[in-house]
Amino acid sequence: MEFLELINFYVIPGIVLGSIYALGAVGITLIFAILRYAHLAHGDLATLGAFIALAVVTGLGVSPLLALPIAIIATAAVAVGIDKVFYEHLRERPKIVTVMASLGIALMIRAVVQVVWGVDTETYSRGIVRPENYFGLRIRDREILTFIAMIVLVGGLQLFLTRSKWGKAMRAMSDNPNLALLSGIDNKKVVMLTWIIAGGLCAASGVFLGLNTELKSMMGWQMLLPMFAAAILGGVGRIEGAVLGGLIVGIAEELSVLVIPSEYKAAMAFAILLFMLLVRPTGLLKGKVL
C-alpha cells in the first residue's frame, strides 16, 4: 500500500474520528475531575444532541452547522436538569451509586430518542459528498470542519479555564475540593458550569459523528468506550490529554482494520483502555488516578 493511500483511507478518517472522541472525552474528564465519578450516560447525551440537531435541520431546513448551537444549548440544559433531578441528592452517597444511576439515565435517554425519532438510521443530508484533492490528500469539507471545530471548542474551553474567574474556580475544585470550598467558591455554580460544558461538548461530538457517518439511536453507546479510553489514555483531568487520547484512539481504530476485521475495530479501544489501566493508570500526561 502506498503512503498516500494509507493517509487517505486510514489516517485522515482516524483523525476525524479521534476529534469526535476528543470532544466527548473532554466532557468525561471534566466530570471526573470535578465530580469524581464516571458518567455512563455521556454517550447517550451525545446521541440526544445529534437528534436534536436533526430535528432543527428537518424542521427549519438549515444546515447541521447552523443547528449545532441550538443542539449544544438544548443538550447542556438537559444535562443540568438531569443533574438537578437525579444526581444532586446523591452527592453525599458513595460514588458508585451515582455511576449506577448514570447507567439508568443512559437507558432513559436512549428510550426517549427511540420513542421520538424511532430506531431507523437517519442522515442530515442525502447524496454522496466527494472529497477534494489537497496535494494528493483526499479530504471532505465536513472532515476539515470537524477537526477545526474540535480545536476551536477545546481551545475556547482552555482559555475559559485559565483566564476566567469561574474557570479558575473549576480548576480549584478539581485540584482540592475542600480547600476550594473553604476559599468561598460556590460549589453549586461550579457543578452547573461543569454540566453545561460537558453537555455542550456531548452535543458537538454527536452532531459531528452524525455529520461524518449516520445517526442511530445506539451511536452514543457505541462510542462510550472509545471516549473513556481516550480520557484515560491522555490522563483523566487533563483537557489536552483527552484531545491527545482521542486522536490516538481514533487513528488506532482505523489502522487496526489492516490486521483485523472492521467489525472488531472497537476492540482496539478496549485494548488501549486495559493496557493503560495496567501499565500507567495516570495516563500519558499524568492525570488523576482512577
Secondary structure, DSSP 8 states (H G I E B T S, - for coil): --HHHHIIIIIHHHHHHHHHHHHHHHHHHHHHHHH-S--TTHHHHHHHHHHHHHHHHHHH---HHHHHHHHHHHHHHHHHHHIIIIIGGGTTS-HHHHHHHHHHHHHHHHHHHHHHH-SS-B-SS-S----EEETTEEE-HHHHHHHHHHHHHHHHHHHHHHHSHHHHHHHHHHH-HHHHHHTT--HHHHHHHHHHHHHHHHHHHHHHHHHHS-B-TTHHHHTHHHHHHHHHHH-TT-HHHHHHHHHHHHHHHHHHTTTS-GGGTHHHHHHHHHHHHHH-TTTTTT----
